[in-house]
Every structure is written in C-alpha cells, then in structure tokens.
Amino acid sequence: MIKIHPTATVEKGAEIGENVTVGPYCYIGPNVKIGSGCNLIRHCNIEGYTEIGSNNTFYPFVSVGSAPQDNSFDPNSVSYVKIGNDNVFREHFTVNAGAKPDSVTTIGNGNLFMTGSHVGHNSTIHNNVIIANNSLLAGYTTVHDRVFISGNCCVHQFCSVGQMAMISGGVAISQDLPPFFIVASRNAIGGINLVALKRNKVARETIREIKKLYRLFVGEVINTTNAIEQARAELPTDIPEVNDFLDFVEKSPRGIITKHRVR
C-alpha cells in the first residue's frame, strides 16, 4: 500500500513502488522512480530524472536530483541520479544530477549521509559509506566501500577515496586518499584505519601487509613509482587488499596523498 499525505505533490508520470510513504509537503517530479519500502518523512524534494531503489529513508528537507551546480550545464539536457537500496539521507542532504547530457550521479547501497552533507554532480558513492554532518563532495568524486568521512570535511573535485579509508574531522583533501589510510590534516596521512580493518574482520596477516604498504608509501623517502615496484616485488599481491591498494595507486590520475602529518 502506498501512503501519500494530502499535502504532498506527486506529479503525473512519477513511478512509486509498493509500501512507499510520502509525508507532508513532499514533492516528487514527473520523471522520478521510487522503489518499494521507501519513506519520505516530510518536506522532501525529489526531482529530475531520478531512480531510487528500495528501503531508503529521506528525512526532512532532503533535495535529490536537482540541476548540478555547474555553469556549463544545459538546462535542456537530460542527466540522472541513480540511488540503490537501504540508504539513509538525513536533514538537508543534497545530491545533484550529472553535469553532462546522459551522465549520472550514483549512490550505492547501505550508506548513511548525515545532516547537511552534499554529493556533487557525476560523483560515485559505493556501499556502506558514512558521510558525517556538513561534509561536501565536489563533482566527479569517487568514494569506495566502507569509507568514513567525518564532519565538516571537503573533498576536491575528481578525487577518489579508497576503501575503508577515513578523513578526520574538518579536513580537506585535493589528492586521492589510498585505501585503509587515515588523512589527519590537509593532504597529510596520520596512520592506518585499524578500527575499520578490525570491524570488517580483515585477517591479522593482511593487516601486517597493509602496515608494510604504509611504511613504504608514507614512511620511506622514495617516489610513488619506485614504491609500487618495490611493493609488487616484495609483498604478496595475491592478498586482495594489497592488490586493490596497488591498483588504486596505479590508476590515480591526481596522485595519492603520501605526506606524513607533522605532529
């Protein structure tokens, strides 16, 4: 059964799944598709060409699918927001559609976006990510699985954040943050995200190899290219986490953060 409050506006053409609740003063545009079990608590704005999966919760004053904040955007073009399942979007969260025709801003499954957080156009958020209050992701950013971004953080456009990495509170980054690392001040690494590794039951042997990667890429005074060569020669690349780390570094167009935080 679909529950739509009398004060809500659901435009003709919108597709609403089973067991969806649309609360007071919500707006759903004509090109929106919402999957089963979603809950729009009240005052939510879902517009544009937006596709939403199942069992997502939208708190008051969330805005999804509006035009990108990009002066090059053609308002007559069509671009998309695609959202998976089991996400929670807290108050005043915003996400914009792609900036180029037919492009997409993508959010995966099981993510938590806290109050005032923003996902810019053409970004890709993978799964089980937590983005805390008032943190801002610029356009074309990528955030991999199980990342934690603390409050009041900023991620520069085109940056990537590797799996199980963490950005400490109030920090901005303008380079790629490798998997499993913590950035503790602007573009400076502060350690390994041991809490995430242990919570996700990563084997002790694997954590030891990640510590070697940390020493090689952050602690040693060698360039990234030589560090990759040494890691592939000395470390067991059949361990998925090691291989994923090296693949991330090799594919980084902006370069990874390697500077160690000065205490």
Salt bridges, closest charged atoms under 4 A:
ASP70 OD2 - HIS121 NE2 3.59
GLU91 OE2 - ARG90 NH2 3.16
GLU209 OE2 - LYS212 NZ 3.36
ASP247 OD1 - ARG232 NH2 3.18
GLU250 OE1 - ARG232 NH2 2.98
